[in-house]
């Protein structure tokens, strides 16, 4: 029996867009320090579920409990305040601000205080962006922009980190480095929910894997169990033969 | 430094014998346009809401101050009420449209300006209608002409300083990506509302400075054309930078003075200027001096 605190409990969550069941009766639990990979084919409803958990989308029904507080329908700024950090599938930075400003803004501070590089120094060092601190975020190449978004998500010291395809566009060494970072964060007690199409990464870092298809959860278990699940193989892994692509 | 150089201009002109009265008038209008542009820098440059209603906000301030002064109230009290009225006007424009962006907000602000113009034109018993309000106490005269410069310089520094604070950067974050701003815990509605409050205060002050410089006011001061002029100024100079507001206002006033005899094609001129700037200098002329 796992005694770690349940950071997130989602139960019976549904979201329909017209006739499309984007998320259909999903139950999900994440414990403290746990890495859960959310996988499934394109259109399976993974990002919609992310948006529901992070408060961007309001579910039609179901409940979300975060660290003992019922947060269903809370706006995303409130979820961020409570300790949910996230990245986006399509990187969303404040392009006209510097890297340091992007990160420092995610920390709390007096509204009328000058925003300085020092506010972001620790995170800049942690994600290897110190030398780019003064660069405009919009001017950076793709890989660095991913790093900035990760740094910004970490800056508020979230209890639950939602990473939406963080390895997209990365080469194998970069993806391996990111995997190590995720495991390190989990070892420090942060919970991570990860959408990842790179199956090598997803199965390597996850303690548990949840598989979605057509908005429904079709399997859940350890990476080994999921890898051998017939339904999963048919719905998803079979398409790529368990390789690194989606 | 640039402001200081411009502000000593009339004295230099008098020393070499130019027509001082006209020059002082033009020089006194420049800081009023700078102030108006700064109001747009906050709401458009910082928080990303493109407004074509700034002259209505100026008008609310100008009419409030003019009417209260005419009713015998002290000027200081009238000015404070005028700025407060412009803030209320900015919130009336801003709050219902907080979820609107891009062309939707532009159209709403355009309508707001149109409604204001119709109101002051047709509410004759209060505003004097097309004849306007005259005999407003004026700070005019040679030294009085520098009053707007003082406020323009102070507000230029103030808006620049706002842009360096966490609040100012939060406004810019909202402008760049509202969803991402929300996701890091920034509260978009209060941030936008504050931008409207600041913008209303500054635009109201610009209106107050104008009416007490000229000593007269009429609806024609606050048409949509005037709002477009302010927008053209900040686009020309650089909408995201305080320096852009200052540069744009100075350039446009000079160009307007140079082409005063072609007043009937001014709208065409604004349109062409905007087109050229958007095509060739999307970040304004100030971007030519940026290092990064």
Interface residues (C-beta under 8 A of the other chain):
Chain A: X54 X55 X56 X75 X76 X77 X80 X81 X85 X86 X88 X92 X93 X94 X95 X96 X97 X101 X102 X104 X105 X106 X108 X109 X110 X111 X112 X113 X114 X115 X135 X136 X139 X152 X153 X155 X156
Chain B: X164 X165 X166 X167 X168 X169 X170 X172 X173 X175 X176 X177 X179 X180 X181 X182 X183 X184 X185 X186 X187 X188 X240 X292
